[in-house]
Amino acid sequence: MDNTGNIRVDVEVKRAIHFNKGDNQMSLKVEPLDLQRADISGSKWQEVRAEELDIDNVSLAKTKINNVNMSDMSLNDVNMGRINISNANLSGLGIQHANFSHAVIDHVHLFGTEFHNVVLPQEGDGNYNSEGQYKPVSFHNCNLSNGQFNNCDLSNVELNACNISGLKINGILITDLLHNK
């Protein structure tokens, strides 16, 4: 117990490497840990298998995660503000009931991606503005060819320096509408 009354448990997880004769296969020391009310801040895990962990009510703030397999991971009720994800495979990712305000998505593959029920904050939401003053959603240097917008509010949308060949509104080519003015 430290001088603030908090419990501090120093845990050092070491790897145990054994080589089997003939096949040079690495094996790890298997040691399930049950940590409760523990402070393991500053710990380092290297070459650790930590599958099927159950992490509840834990602060991972400022944690660095590199070269980690997080496939099929489930994150629920988490604060991921200012998180930075780079060089990542996010195919099949599902995000529901999330605040994505001021997010920057740069150099990504979006083919087959679907956006449903994307809305501005409503009264009662944490970042609701009663005057409706929000930074606009913008797309820069994006290839949205063959995209579909169905039942979307596109009021006050601006298209600048965009290739609109083949662009249709309710089945009518926009170039035909412009020529018939």
N, CA, C and O of each residue as an XYZ file, in Angstrom:
724
protein
N       0.859     -1.163      0.000
C       0.000      0.000      0.000
C       0.908      1.229      0.000
O       1.859      1.308      0.778
N       0.601      2.200     -0.893
C       1.423      3.412     -0.936
C       0.893      4.438      0.064
O      -0.075      4.180      0.779
N       1.548      5.619      0.106
C       1.175      6.610      1.112
C      -0.177      7.268      0.867
O      -0.637      8.036      1.711
N      -0.832      6.990     -0.270
C      -2.172      7.531     -0.523
C      -3.252      6.524     -0.174
O      -4.438      6.799     -0.354
N      -2.857      5.361      0.324
C      -3.835      4.340      0.681
C      -4.188      3.425     -0.477
O      -4.993      2.509     -0.306
N      -3.599      3.649     -1.677
C      -3.868      2.782     -2.823
C      -3.004      1.537     -2.762
O      -1.871      1.570     -2.280
N      -3.542      0.463     -3.244
C      -2.794     -0.793     -3.292
C      -1.939     -0.774     -4.547
O      -2.437     -0.472     -5.632
N      -0.666     -1.090     -4.415
C       0.215     -1.175     -5.576
C       0.787     -2.579     -5.597
O       1.380     -3.044     -4.624
N       0.597     -3.237     -6.715
C       1.135     -4.576     -6.899
C       2.122     -4.491     -8.042
O       1.748     -4.114     -9.153
N       3.370     -4.832     -7.794
C       4.376     -4.856     -8.849
C       4.359     -6.240     -9.468
O       4.633     -7.242     -8.808
N       4.032     -6.273    -10.745
C       3.964     -7.532    -11.458
C       4.961     -7.479    -12.595
O       4.923     -6.557    -13.409
N       5.834     -8.433    -12.662
C       6.774     -8.511    -13.763
C       6.482     -9.796    -14.504
O       6.598    -10.885    -13.944
N       6.105     -9.670    -15.760
C       5.815    -10.841    -16.569
C       7.047    -11.102    -17.429
O       7.374    -10.309    -18.311
N       7.712    -12.191    -17.175
C       8.903    -12.547    -17.937
C       8.566    -13.662    -18.905
O       7.681    -14.479    -18.650
N       9.271    -13.687    -20.003
C       9.042    -14.763    -20.946
C       9.967    -15.924    -20.607
O      11.118    -15.735    -20.214
N       9.450    -17.084    -20.763
C      10.261    -18.282    -20.580
C      10.371    -18.938    -21.944
O       9.385    -19.442    -22.481
N      11.550    -18.930    -22.491
C      11.744    -19.456    -23.845
C      12.458    -20.794    -23.751
O      13.494    -20.923    -23.098
N      11.892    -21.768    -24.404
C      12.495    -23.097    -24.463
C      12.539    -23.499    -25.922
O      11.579    -23.269    -26.657
N      13.620    -24.088    -26.343
C      13.726    -24.550    -27.715
C      13.704    -26.067    -27.721
O      14.484    -26.719    -27.027
N      12.803    -26.614    -28.511
C      12.746    -28.055    -28.672
C      13.840    -28.482    -29.633
O      14.079    -27.822    -30.644
N      14.499    -29.576    -29.321
C      15.574    -30.054    -30.178
C      15.015    -30.371    -31.559
O      13.979    -31.023    -31.688
N      15.697    -29.914    -32.561
C      15.357    -30.272    -33.934
C      14.451    -29.289    -34.634
O      14.638    -29.052    -35.827
N      13.459    -28.692    -33.948
C      12.529    -27.826    -34.690
C      12.632    -26.351    -34.290
O      11.924    -25.524    -34.866
N      13.462    -26.000    -33.354
C      13.654    -24.614    -32.926
C      12.340    -23.885    -32.659
O      12.216    -22.707    -32.995
N      11.381    -24.543    -32.075
C      10.080    -23.941    -31.797
C      10.104    -23.270    -30.425
O      10.556    -23.858    -29.443
N       9.612    -22.033    -30.372
C       9.578    -21.288    -29.122
C       8.326    -21.672    -28.334
O       7.243    -21.780    -28.909
N       8.465    -21.876    -27.037
C       7.301    -22.103    -26.189
C       7.327    -21.063    -25.080
O       8.393    -20.576    -24.703
N       6.173    -20.728    -24.566
C       6.047    -19.696    -23.550
C       5.615    -20.302    -22.223
O       4.903    -21.306    -22.187
N       6.044    -19.694    -21.158
C       5.608    -20.073    -19.823
C       4.131    -19.715    -19.707
O       3.761    -18.572    -19.978
N       3.287    -20.645    -19.316
C       1.857    -20.411    -19.179
C       1.556    -20.099    -17.723
O       1.803    -20.914    -16.834
N       1.020    -18.907    -17.492
C       0.762    -18.477    -16.120
C      -0.416    -17.515    -16.108
O      -0.213    -16.310    -16.258
N      -1.661    -18.011    -15.934
C      -2.803    -17.106    -15.866
C      -2.671    -16.180    -14.659
O      -2.333    -16.622    -13.561
N      -2.941    -14.895    -14.872
C      -2.861    -13.926    -13.785
C      -4.266    -13.429    -13.470
O      -5.027    -13.118    -14.386
N      -4.614    -13.351    -12.215
C      -5.891    -12.794    -11.783
C      -5.561    -11.539    -10.993
O      -5.269    -11.607     -9.799
N      -5.608    -10.390    -11.665
C      -5.261     -9.132    -11.011
C      -6.535     -8.377    -10.671
O      -7.379     -8.143    -11.537
N      -6.668     -8.004     -9.432
C      -7.791     -7.193     -8.988
C      -7.244     -6.085     -8.104
O      -6.382     -6.320     -7.257
N      -7.751     -4.882     -8.308
C      -7.324     -3.725     -7.533
C      -5.797     -3.632     -7.522
O      -5.174     -3.484     -6.470
N      -5.208     -3.723     -8.725
C      -3.755     -3.706     -8.871
C      -3.332     -2.545     -9.761
O      -4.068     -2.164    -10.671
N      -2.183     -1.992     -9.514
C      -1.599     -0.950    -10.352
C      -0.382     -1.552    -11.036
O       0.657     -1.745    -10.404
N      -0.505     -1.846    -12.312
C       0.609     -2.416    -13.061
C       1.137     -1.398    -14.078
O       1.695     -1.771    -15.110
N       0.954     -0.106    -13.773
C       1.428      0.962    -14.653
C       2.914      0.795    -14.909
O       3.671      0.434    -14.008
N       3.327      1.059    -16.136
C       4.735      0.971    -16.499
C       5.200     -0.435    -16.819
O       6.373     -0.631    -17.138
N       4.314     -1.425    -16.745
C       4.698     -2.798    -17.068
C       4.973     -2.931    -18.556
O       4.406     -2.187    -19.356
N       5.824     -3.855    -18.938
C       6.115     -4.128    -20.336
C       5.804     -5.581    -20.625
O       6.193     -6.478    -19.878
N       5.105     -5.796    -21.711
C       4.831     -7.147    -22.165
C       5.502     -7.304    -23.512
O       5.248     -6.503    -24.411
N       6.322     -8.273    -23.681
C       6.961     -8.542    -24.958
C       6.861    -10.025    -25.231
O       7.105    -10.848    -24.349
N       6.499    -10.363    -26.465
C       6.332    -11.750    -26.884
C       5.432    -12.494    -25.895
O       5.783    -13.562    -25.394
N       4.255    -11.899    -25.624
C       3.295    -12.460    -24.677
C       2.039    -12.858    -25.429
O       1.555    -12.090    -26.261
N       1.511    -14.012    -25.164
C       0.215    -14.421    -25.696
C      -0.805    -14.062    -24.625
O      -0.739    -14.564    -23.503
N      -1.751    -13.186    -24.976
C      -2.734    -12.718    -23.996
C      -4.121    -12.771    -24.613
O      -4.835    -11.768    -24.618
N      -4.507    -13.917    -25.127
C      -5.794    -14.074    -25.800
C      -6.920    -14.258    -24.793
O      -6.704    -14.724    -23.674
N      -8.115    -13.886    -25.207
C      -9.335    -14.059    -24.425
C      -9.239    -13.415    -23.044
O      -9.713    -13.973    -22.055
N      -8.619    -12.231    -22.985
C      -8.556    -11.496    -21.731
C      -9.927    -10.922    -21.395
O     -10.697    -10.604    -22.301
N     -10.237    -10.787    -20.143
C     -11.454    -10.129    -19.688
C     -11.008     -8.893    -18.911
O     -10.589     -8.997    -17.758
N     -11.099     -7.727    -19.542
C     -10.626     -6.485    -18.935
C     -11.843     -5.631    -18.636
O     -12.575     -5.256    -19.553
N     -12.072     -5.316    -17.365
C     -13.258     -4.577    -16.968
C     -12.873     -3.468    -15.998
O     -12.165     -3.710    -15.021
N     -13.342     -2.248    -16.268
C     -13.107     -1.098    -15.404
C     -11.601     -0.854    -15.215
O     -11.113     -0.757    -14.088
N     -10.877     -0.757    -16.338
C      -9.422     -0.616    -16.348
C      -9.045      0.630    -17.129
O      -9.652      0.907    -18.164
N      -8.069      1.382    -16.669
C      -7.544      2.517    -17.416
C      -6.329      2.069    -18.210
O      -5.345      1.593    -17.644
N      -6.407      2.229    -19.542
C      -5.280      1.936    -20.419
C      -4.776      3.225    -21.064
O      -4.149      3.186    -22.123
N      -5.047      4.371    -20.427
C      -4.670      5.671    -20.979
C      -3.178      5.711    -21.281
O      -2.362      5.219    -20.502
N      -2.834      6.300    -22.413
C      -1.454      6.498    -22.866
C      -0.714      5.189    -23.108
O       0.517      5.179    -23.150
N      -1.434      4.094    -23.267
C      -0.824      2.801    -23.556
C      -0.416      2.753    -25.020
O      -1.140      3.259    -25.878
N       0.718      2.161    -25.315
C       1.180      1.985    -26.692
C       1.057      0.513    -27.041
O       1.525     -0.357    -26.306
N       0.419      0.249    -28.175
C       0.223     -1.120    -28.615
C       0.800     -1.232    -30.024
O       0.313     -0.568    -30.939
N       1.816     -2.048    -30.212
C       2.480     -2.195    -31.495
C       2.530     -3.660    -31.907
O       2.766     -4.537    -31.076
N       2.307     -3.922    -33.195
C       2.433     -5.264    -33.756
C       1.628     -6.284    -32.942
O       2.162     -7.297    -32.487
N       0.334     -5.995    -32.768
C      -0.538     -6.818    -31.929
C      -1.723     -7.321    -32.754
O      -2.303     -6.560    -33.528
N      -2.080     -8.568    -32.600
C      -3.261     -9.135    -33.245
C      -4.459     -8.874    -32.348
O      -4.567     -9.447    -31.264
N      -5.369     -7.998    -32.806
C      -6.554     -7.668    -32.031
C      -7.821     -8.125    -32.755
O      -8.904     -7.598    -32.500
N      -7.692     -9.109    -33.660
C      -8.847     -9.571    -34.421
C      -9.913    -10.140    -33.494
O      -9.603    -10.753    -32.473
N     -11.164     -9.930    -33.861
C     -12.325    -10.414    -33.107
C     -12.406     -9.838    -31.691
O     -13.081    -10.401    -30.828
N     -11.725     -8.726    -31.455
C     -11.787     -8.075    -30.146
C     -13.100     -7.312    -30.034
O     -13.591     -6.782    -31.030
N     -13.666     -7.251    -28.854
C     -14.898     -6.521    -28.617
C     -14.612     -5.393    -27.636
O     -14.118     -5.628    -26.533
N     -14.925     -4.163    -28.045
C     -14.748     -3.004    -27.175
C     -16.127     -2.414    -26.913
O     -16.852     -2.106    -27.859
N     -16.499     -2.254    -25.660
C     -17.811     -1.748    -25.315
C     -17.685     -0.723    -24.200
O     -16.977     -0.952    -23.220
N     -18.362      0.399    -24.344
C     -18.370      1.453    -23.341
C     -16.950      1.912    -23.022
O     -16.531      1.925    -21.864
N     -16.205      2.293    -24.088
C     -14.813      2.708    -23.932
C     -14.624      4.153    -24.391
O     -15.288      4.608    -25.323
N     -13.722      4.861    -23.737
C     -13.344      6.208    -24.141
C     -12.098      6.084    -25.002
O     -11.027      5.745    -24.498
N     -12.229      6.356    -26.301
C     -11.112      6.252    -27.216
C     -10.771      7.619    -27.795
O     -10.234      7.710    -28.899
N     -11.083      8.692    -27.050
C     -10.798     10.043    -27.505
C      -9.320     10.229    -27.797
O      -8.465      9.790    -27.027
N      -9.022     10.882    -28.912
C      -7.665     11.190    -29.352
C      -6.826      9.951    -29.597
O      -5.599     10.031    -29.551
N      -7.448      8.806    -29.858
C      -6.693      7.598    -30.178
C      -6.161      7.721    -31.608
O      -6.823      8.310    -32.463
N      -5.001      7.186    -31.869
C      -4.398      7.220    -33.193
C      -4.170      5.782    -33.651
O      -3.463      5.018    -32.993
N      -4.767      5.423    -34.774
C      -4.613      4.075    -35.327
C      -3.951      4.229    -36.687
O      -4.491      4.910    -37.559
N      -2.800      3.614    -36.884
C      -2.132      3.702    -38.181
C      -1.650      2.320    -38.611
O      -1.383      1.447    -37.785
N      -1.546      2.148    -39.926
C      -1.095      0.889    -40.515
C      -1.882     -0.285    -39.941
O      -1.303     -1.258    -39.459
N      -3.213     -0.181    -39.999
C      -4.077     -1.168    -39.361
C      -5.039     -1.801    -40.359
O      -5.489     -1.135    -41.292
N      -5.349     -3.050    -40.177
C      -6.379     -3.743    -40.948
C      -7.673     -3.632    -40.152
O      -7.836     -4.302    -39.132
N      -8.595     -2.788    -40.615
C      -9.876     -2.602    -39.936
C     -11.028     -3.178    -40.753
O     -12.181     -2.801    -40.545
N     -10.726     -4.093    -41.688
C     -11.784     -4.669    -42.514
C     -12.773     -5.410    -41.626
O     -12.383     -6.112    -40.693
N     -14.042     -5.247    -41.924
C     -15.086     -5.881    -41.140
C     -15.370     -5.188    -39.818
O     -16.156     -5.690    -39.015
N     -14.744     -4.047    -39.582
C     -14.940     -3.294    -38.341
C     -16.389     -2.822    -38.229
O     -16.976     -2.383    -39.218
N     -16.949     -2.909    -37.068
C     -18.294     -2.394    -36.817
C     -18.232     -1.336    -35.726
O     -17.679     -1.578    -34.653
N     -18.794     -0.171    -35.995
C     -18.833      0.898    -34.996
C     -20.291      1.329    -34.862
O     -20.897      1.763    -35.842
N     -20.856      1.215    -33.673
C     -22.232      1.608    -33.435
C     -22.299      2.573    -32.261
O     -21.494      2.491    -31.333
N     -23.251      3.475    -32.305
C     -23.513      4.415    -31.214
C     -22.222      5.102    -30.758
O     -21.888      5.089    -29.574
N     -21.508      5.698    -31.707
C     -20.213      6.310    -31.415
C     -20.223      7.806    -31.726
O     -20.932      8.249    -32.629
N     -19.456      8.564    -30.997
C     -19.250      9.978    -31.283
C     -17.970     10.073    -32.101
O     -16.878      9.875    -31.569
N     -18.095     10.372    -33.381
C     -16.966     10.429    -34.308
C     -16.648     11.882    -34.656
O     -15.990     12.136    -35.665
N     -17.098     12.834    -33.849
C     -16.911     14.251    -34.136
C     -15.439     14.587    -34.284
O     -14.603     14.139    -33.499
N     -15.134     15.372    -35.291
C     -13.785     15.861    -35.577
C     -12.784     14.742    -35.854
O     -11.578     14.953    -35.728
N     -13.263     13.562    -36.228
C     -12.359     12.469    -36.599
C     -11.737     12.783    -37.955
O     -12.366     13.425    -38.796
N     -10.521     12.339    -38.164
C      -9.843     12.486    -39.449
C      -9.523     11.083    -39.946
O      -8.831     10.316    -39.277
N     -10.030     10.762    -41.115
C      -9.787      9.459    -41.728
C      -9.002      9.726    -42.994
O      -9.521     10.356    -43.916
N      -7.762      9.264    -43.063
C      -6.851      9.635    -44.140
C      -6.246      8.395    -44.784
O      -5.782      7.488    -44.093
N      -6.257      8.364    -46.092
C      -5.666      7.301    -46.906
C      -6.197      5.920    -46.497
O      -5.447      5.060    -46.035
N      -7.499      5.736    -46.678
C      -8.138      4.465    -46.329
C      -8.850      3.878    -47.531
O      -9.230      4.606    -48.448
N      -9.030      2.583    -47.532
C      -9.817      1.885    -48.541
C     -11.229      1.748    -47.985
O     -11.422      1.160    -46.921
N     -12.221      2.290    -48.699
C     -13.596      2.253    -48.204
C     -14.530      1.419    -49.071
O     -15.743      1.464    -48.865
N     -14.006      0.653    -50.040
C     -14.924     -0.088    -50.906
C     -15.779     -1.039    -50.079
O     -15.287     -1.741    -49.196
N     -17.067     -1.043    -50.390
C     -18.008     -1.886    -49.662
C     -18.392     -1.351    -48.289
O     -19.164     -1.990    -47.574
N     -17.870     -0.196    -47.913
C     -18.191      0.377    -46.607
C     -19.577      0.986    -46.644
O     -19.951      1.606    -47.640
N     -20.336      0.823    -45.596
C     -21.687      1.364    -45.510
C     -21.796      2.289    -44.308
O     -21.289      1.984    -43.229
N     -22.461      3.419    -44.503
C     -22.751      4.347    -43.414
C     -24.267      4.359    -43.240
O     -24.991      4.599    -44.206
N     -24.751      4.110    -42.051
C     -26.184      4.093    -41.760
C     -26.474      5.046    -40.601
O     -25.707      5.117    -39.641
N     -27.569      5.763    -40.695
C     -28.059      6.590    -39.596
C     -26.998      7.531    -39.025
O     -26.876      7.672    -37.808
N     -26.233      8.171    -39.910
C     -25.236      9.161    -39.492
C     -25.976     10.478    -39.327
O     -26.571     10.978    -40.281
N     -25.944     11.044    -38.131
C     -26.746     12.227    -37.820
C     -25.926     13.263    -37.068
O     -24.857     12.966    -36.535
N     -26.440     14.468    -37.035
C     -25.892     15.501    -36.168
C     -26.424     15.260    -34.755
O     -27.458     14.612    -34.591
N     -25.731     15.771    -33.733
C     -26.202     15.568    -32.362
C     -27.628     16.081    -32.170
O     -28.017     17.101    -32.738
N     -28.381     15.374    -31.380
C     -29.758     15.740    -31.083
C     -29.822     16.293    -29.662
O     -28.931     16.050    -28.849
N     -30.879     17.033    -29.378
C     -31.046     17.601    -28.043
C     -30.912     16.490    -26.995
O     -31.532     15.433    -27.110
N     -30.104     16.745    -25.989
C     -29.820     15.744    -24.962
C     -28.472     15.065    -25.170
O     -27.914     14.508    -24.224
N     -27.931     15.101    -26.409
C     -26.601     14.546    -26.667
C     -25.545     15.480    -26.081
O     -25.767     16.686    -25.978
N     -24.410     14.928    -25.704
C     -23.356     15.681    -25.040
C     -22.838     16.883    -25.803
O     -22.550     17.910    -25.188
N     -22.709     16.797    -27.123
C     -22.157     17.929    -27.871
C     -23.217     18.590    -28.754
O     -22.903     19.090    -29.834
N     -24.460     18.593    -28.300
C     -25.566     19.234    -29.009
C     -25.399     20.748    -28.975
O     -25.071     21.315    -27.932
N     -25.623     21.402    -30.107
C     -25.565     22.854    -30.208
C     -26.950     23.325    -30.636
O     -27.392     23.014    -31.742
N     -27.629     24.059    -29.789
C     -29.010     24.471    -30.066
C     -29.118     25.343    -31.314
O     -30.186     25.422    -31.920
N     -28.022     26.001    -31.705
C     -28.031     26.836    -32.909
C     -27.621     26.053    -34.161
O     -27.600     26.602    -35.262
N     -27.304     24.794    -33.988
C     -26.937     23.956    -35.129
C     -25.610     24.323    -35.765
O     -25.391     24.039    -36.942
N     -24.734     24.941    -35.018
C     -23.429     25.363    -35.539
C     -22.411     24.236    -35.338
O     -21.868     24.068    -34.246
N     -22.164     23.477    -36.389
C     -21.223     22.368    -36.342
C     -20.235     22.505    -37.493
O     -20.583     23.000    -38.566
N     -19.012     22.068    -37.265
C     -18.033     22.030    -38.341
C     -18.560     21.055    -39.398
O     -18.997     19.956    -39.056
N     -18.523     21.448    -40.688
C     -19.092     20.567    -41.715
C     -18.274     19.296    -41.931
O     -17.059     19.282    -41.735
N     -18.954     18.242    -42.333
C     -18.290     17.016    -42.756
C     -17.716     17.303    -44.134
O     -18.401     17.881    -44.977
N     -16.480     16.914    -44.375
C     -15.873     17.211    -45.673
C     -15.106     16.007    -46.204
O     -14.573     15.199    -45.443
N     -15.066     15.909    -47.516
C     -14.312     14.873    -48.216
C     -13.339     15.590    -49.135
O     -13.761     16.435    -49.925
N     -12.052     15.282    -49.059
C     -11.031     15.915    -49.890
C     -10.254     14.834    -50.633
O      -9.801     13.862    -50.028
N     -10.100     15.005    -51.946
C      -9.319     14.070    -52.765
C      -9.767     12.625    -52.559
O      -8.937     11.730    -52.406
N     -11.066     12.404    -52.556
C     -11.620     11.069    -52.332
C     -12.217     10.533    -53.617
O     -12.768     11.291    -54.416
N     -12.109      9.246    -53.817
C     -12.753      8.585    -54.939
C     -14.021      7.932    -54.412
O     -13.978      6.862    -53.805
N     -15.147      8.590    -54.651
C     -16.449      8.058    -54.234
C     -17.248      7.582    -55.438
O     -18.474      7.488    -55.385
N     -16.530      7.276    -56.541
C     -17.225      6.833    -57.758
C     -18.045      5.586    -57.466
O     -17.647      4.732    -56.674
N     -19.170      5.498    -58.105
C     -20.130      4.399    -57.935
C     -20.731      4.358    -56.528
O     -21.347      3.365    -56.143
N     -20.551      5.438    -55.761
C     -21.152      5.503    -54.431
C     -22.657      5.709    -54.534
O     -23.167      6.117    -55.577
N     -23.341      5.433    -53.477
C     -24.793      5.608    -53.441
C     -25.177      6.370    -52.184
O     -24.709      6.055    -51.090
N     -26.022      7.363    -52.344
C     -26.580      8.112    -51.228
C     -28.088      7.912    -51.296
O     -28.715      8.356    -52.257
N     -28.676      7.271    -50.325
C     -30.105      6.980    -50.309
C     -30.742      7.581    -49.071
O     -30.271      7.361    -47.955
N     -31.809      8.339    -49.265
C     -32.561      8.946    -48.177
C     -31.647      9.748    -47.245
O     -31.738      9.637    -46.022
N     -30.758     10.564    -47.846
C     -29.795     11.370    -47.085
C     -30.160     12.841    -47.182
O     -30.683     13.294    -48.200
N     -29.885     13.578    -46.127
C     -30.068     15.022    -46.137
C     -28.788     15.638    -46.691
O     -27.765     15.677    -46.006
N     -28.846     16.119    -47.931
C     -27.699     16.747    -48.572
C     -27.918     18.245    -48.725
O     -27.334     18.877    -49.606
N     -28.754     18.809    -47.871
C     -29.020     20.241    -47.965
C     -27.731     21.022    -47.726
O     -26.932     20.690    -46.850
N     -27.555     22.062    -48.526
C     -26.398     22.942    -48.450
C     -25.064     22.259    -48.733
O     -24.017     22.776    -48.343
N     -25.082     21.106    -49.406
C     -23.846     20.425    -49.791
C     -23.212     21.180    -50.954
O     -23.913     21.632    -51.859
N     -21.898     21.315    -50.931
C     -21.161     21.974    -52.002
C     -20.231     20.970    -52.664
O     -19.526     20.221    -51.988
N     -20.234     20.962    -54.005
C     -19.284     20.164    -54.771
C     -18.372     21.153    -55.484
O     -18.845     21.976    -56.267
N     -17.071     21.081    -55.223
C     -16.111     21.979    -55.844
C     -15.006     21.170    -56.503
O     -14.428     20.276    -55.885
N     -14.709     21.491    -57.776
C     -13.638     20.837    -58.535
C     -13.796     19.323    -58.508
O     -12.812     18.601    -58.349
N     -15.024     18.836    -58.661
C     -15.312     17.403    -58.627
C     -15.660     16.896    -60.022
O     -16.274     17.615    -60.810
N     -15.275     15.680    -60.325
C     -15.668     15.014    -61.559
C     -17.098     14.521    -61.357
O     -17.341     13.630    -60.544
N     -18.052     15.105    -62.102
C     -19.460     14.731    -61.932
C     -19.994     13.950    -63.131
O     -21.207     13.829    -63.303
N     -19.086     13.414    -63.967
C     -19.559     12.633    -65.114
C     -20.301     11.401    -64.606
O     -19.796     10.656    -63.766
N     -21.493     11.206    -65.125
C     -22.315     10.070    -64.726
C     -23.089     10.281    -63.428
O     -23.844      9.401    -63.016
N     -22.915     11.437    -62.774
C     -23.625     11.723    -61.522
C     -25.115     11.866    -61.808
O     -25.521     12.639    -62.676
N     -25.920     11.113    -61.071
C     -27.374     11.153    -61.245
C     -28.043     11.586    -59.956
O     -27.615     11.229    -58.858
N     -29.107     12.368    -60.115
C     -29.969     12.719    -58.998
C     -31.346     12.174    -59.334
O     -31.950     12.572    -60.330
N     -31.843     11.267    -58.511
C     -33.123     10.593    -58.756
C     -33.207     10.033    -60.172
O     -34.238     10.141    -60.836
N     -32.103      9.431    -60.622
C     -32.067      8.780    -61.931
C     -31.810      9.699    -63.109
O     -31.725      9.219    -64.240
N     -31.684     10.988    -62.896
C     -31.472     11.946    -63.984
C     -30.018     12.419    -63.949
O     -29.522     12.863    -62.914
N     -29.346     12.315    -65.093
C     -27.961     12.767    -65.160
C     -27.871     14.251    -64.848
O     -28.634     15.044    -65.399
N     -26.959     14.637    -63.980
C     -26.792     16.042    -63.603
C     -26.368     16.877    -64.807
O     -26.750     18.042    -64.916
N     -25.582     16.293    -65.712
C     -25.172     17.043    -66.914
C     -26.391     17.384    -67.763
O     -26.430     18.464    -68.353
N     -27.383     16.508    -67.847
C     -28.609     16.806    -68.578
C     -29.367     17.947    -67.906
O     -29.906     18.823    -68.583
N     -29.408     17.936    -66.571
C     -30.090     19.010    -65.866
C     -29.399     20.359    -66.100
O     -30.064     21.381    -66.269
N     -28.067     20.355    -66.108
C     -27.324     21.586    -66.316
C     -27.482     22.125    -67.729
O     -27.559     23.338    -67.920
N     -27.532     21.239    -68.725
C     -27.686     21.639    -70.120
C     -29.095     22.140    -70.440
O     -29.282     22.927    -71.369
N     -30.071     21.691    -69.681
C     -31.466     22.076    -69.916
C     -31.870     23.340    -69.164
O     -33.048     23.698    -69.154
N     -30.919     24.017    -68.537
C     -31.224     25.234    -67.786
C     -31.765     26.310    -68.667
O     -32.073     27.402    -68.190
